[in-house]
Amino acid sequence: MLKVAFFTEAGSKRGFGHLIRSYTIFEEFKHFDATFFLDSDINFDDKFQNLHYFSWSKFTIDTQYDIVLIDSYEADLEIYKRVHKHTKVLISIDDFKRLEYPQGLIINFAPDAEKLYYSTKKYNYKYLLGLNYIPIRKAFKELEVKKKEQLFIMLGGTDIKNLTLDIVKNLQEINLNIVVVHNDLKTVEQLKQMKHITVLYKPKDIMLIKTMKESSFAITTASMSAYELSYLKTPTLIVEVAENQKNGSEQLLKHKIITYILDKPTEAKLYIEKMRANKCKFTDKIDGLGTKRIYKEVMELL
C-alpha cells in the first residue's frame, strides 16, 4: 500500500484556507496509508479526523513516503529539499511562486497561474495550473438545500483586520437577512445586538456549508471560500484582508469568480444592491472535479 503524507498549517493568525484545501485533496488519498500533519495553535479535532500536530520550527522527517504534499507559506526551501529526499513524488501547492520548489508536481489554483508564474517550465517537473484543479469539499456537491433571500458574510477564519463589524453596520438598512460567521466571542456579542443578523460562532463544517449553499449573496475574502461560492454560482463581494490577496482578487474578478471588490465598508450596501438588481455571470471552470484530476495526475506520475 502506498505511504502518503500531507503537511500544512492553520491557526488564529494564519487562517484556515490551506487546511481546508489540503484536507479536501487528502480525502482522495486517505484509502492509502495516509497521514495528515498540521502546524497550528488551534485544535481542529472537532472538524477533521486523524490530524497529527507538528511544528515547522522543529521539523524532522525520517520516514520514506511514496507521496508527500506540502501546502505552506512558512516552510523554507531546506524543508522542501529534505522532504524531497524522502518521497518518490513531492507535491508543492503554491500561490505566487513563493520558492523554487524541488523537482516534482507543482499545483497553483490561480486563474492566471500559467501566465503570471509558470510561463517558463522546468524539465522533469509536472504543473497543474488554474481553475480545473480547485478542490471543492464533497458536502458542497452532495448536500441539497434551497436558496433563501439571505446574505452570507465570512471574512476568513479569524477576520484579521476586524472588518466584519464595520461592514455589518453599513448594511443595517438593507432589507435582507444576514448570516455572519465569526470566531471571536466579543465580536459575536456585538453582532447579536444588530437587527436582521444571525451569528454562527465556530460552526461545524456541515452547518457552514449548508448556510453557504442557502445564501443568495455573499461577502468573503480572496480565499478558498471565494472559489466555493463561485462553484455555487453565488454573487460574491470580496474584501482584501492581506497584502498578497490584492493580485488574487483582481484575477477572481477578471475571470468572473467574484462579482465585485469592496474597498470600503461604507460601500457594502451599494454593491449588494447592485448584485440583487443585476444578473451575475460566473465561470464554468470550477466544476467540483479538481481533486479527482489531481489524484489522476499523481497516480500517473507514480
Secondary structure in CASP SS format (residue, H / E / C, confidence):
PFRMAT SS
TARGET T0000
AUTHOR 0000-0000-0000
METHOD secondary structure of the structure
MODEL  1
M C 1.00
L C 1.00
K E 1.00
V E 1.00
A E 1.00
F E 1.00
F E 1.00
T E 1.00
E E 1.00
A C 1.00
G E 1.00
S C 1.00
K C 1.00
R C 1.00
G E 1.00
F C 1.00
G H 1.00
H H 1.00
L H 1.00
I H 1.00
R H 1.00
S H 1.00
Y H 1.00
T H 1.00
I H 1.00
F H 1.00
E H 1.00
E H 1.00
F H 1.00
K C 1.00
H C 1.00
F C 1.00
D E 1.00
A E 1.00
T E 1.00
F E 1.00
F E 1.00
L E 1.00
D E 1.00
S C 1.00
D C 1.00
I C 1.00
N C 1.00
F C 1.00
D C 1.00
D C 1.00
K C 1.00
F C 1.00
Q C 1.00
N C 1.00
L E 1.00
H E 1.00
Y E 1.00
F C 1.00
S C 1.00
W H 1.00
S H 1.00
K H 1.00
F C 1.00
T C 1.00
I C 1.00
D C 1.00
T C 1.00
Q C 1.00
Y E 1.00
D E 1.00
I E 1.00
V E 1.00
L E 1.00
I E 1.00
D E 1.00
S C 1.00
Y C 1.00
E C 1.00
A C 1.00
D C 1.00
L H 1.00
E H 1.00
I H 1.00
Y H 1.00
K H 1.00
R H 1.00
V H 1.00
H H 1.00
K C 1.00
H C 1.00
T E 1.00
K E 1.00
V E 1.00
L E 1.00
I E 1.00
S E 1.00
I E 1.00
D E 1.00
D C 1.00
F C 1.00
K C 1.00
R C 1.00
L C 1.00
E C 1.00
Y C 1.00
P C 1.00
Q C 1.00
G C 1.00
L E 1.00
I E 1.00
I E 1.00
N E 1.00
F C 1.00
A C 1.00
P C 1.00
D C 1.00
A H 1.00
E H 1.00
K H 1.00
L H 1.00
Y C 1.00
Y C 1.00
S C 1.00
T C 1.00
K C 1.00
K C 1.00
Y C 1.00
N C 1.00
Y C 1.00
K E 1.00
Y E 1.00
L E 1.00
L E 1.00
G C 1.00
L H 1.00
N H 1.00
Y H 1.00
I C 1.00
P C 1.00
I C 1.00
R C 1.00
K H 1.00
A H 1.00
F H 1.00
K H 1.00
E H 1.00
L C 1.00
E C 1.00
V C 1.00
K C 1.00
K C 1.00
K E 1.00
E E 1.00
Q E 1.00
L E 1.00
F E 1.00
I E 1.00
M E 1.00
L C 1.00
G C 1.00
G C 1.00
T C 1.00
D C 1.00
I C 1.00
K C 1.00
N C 1.00
L C 1.00
T H 1.00
L H 1.00
D H 1.00
I H 1.00
V H 1.00
K H 1.00
N C 1.00
L C 1.00
Q C 1.00
E C 1.00
I C 1.00
N C 1.00
L C 1.00
N E 1.00
I E 1.00
V E 1.00
V E 1.00
V E 1.00
H E 1.00
N C 1.00
D C 1.00
L H 1.00
K H 1.00
T H 1.00
V H 1.00
E H 1.00
Q H 1.00
L H 1.00
K C 1.00
Q C 1.00
M C 1.00
K C 1.00
H C 1.00
I E 1.00
T E 1.00
V E 1.00
L E 1.00
Y E 1.00
K C 1.00
P C 1.00
K C 1.00
D H 1.00
I H 1.00
M H 1.00
L H 1.00
I H 1.00
K H 1.00
T H 1.00
M H 1.00
K H 1.00
E H 1.00
S E 1.00
S E 1.00
F E 1.00
A E 1.00
I E 1.00
T E 1.00
T E 1.00
A C 1.00
S C 1.00
M H 1.00
S H 1.00
A H 1.00
Y H 1.00
E H 1.00
L H 1.00
S H 1.00
Y H 1.00
L C 1.00
K C 1.00
T C 1.00
P C 1.00
T E 1.00
L E 1.00
I E 1.00
V E 1.00
E C 1.00
V C 1.00
A C 1.00
E C 1.00
N C 1.00
Q H 1.00
K H 1.00
N H 1.00
G H 1.00
S H 1.00
E H 1.00
Q H 1.00
L H 1.00
L H 1.00
K H 1.00
H C 1.00
K C 1.00
I C 1.00
I C 1.00
T C 1.00
Y E 1.00
I E 1.00
L E 1.00
D C 1.00
K C 1.00
P H 1.00
T H 1.00
E H 1.00
A H 1.00
K H 1.00
L H 1.00
Y H 1.00
I H 1.00
E H 1.00
K H 1.00
M H 1.00
R H 1.00
A H 1.00
N C 1.00
K C 1.00
C C 1.00
K C 1.00
F C 1.00
T C 1.00
D C 1.00
K C 1.00
I C 1.00
D C 1.00
G C 1.00
L C 1.00
G H 1.00
T H 1.00
K H 1.00
R H 1.00
I H 1.00
Y H 1.00
K H 1.00
E H 1.00
V H 1.00
M H 1.00
E H 1.00
L H 1.00
L C 1.00
END
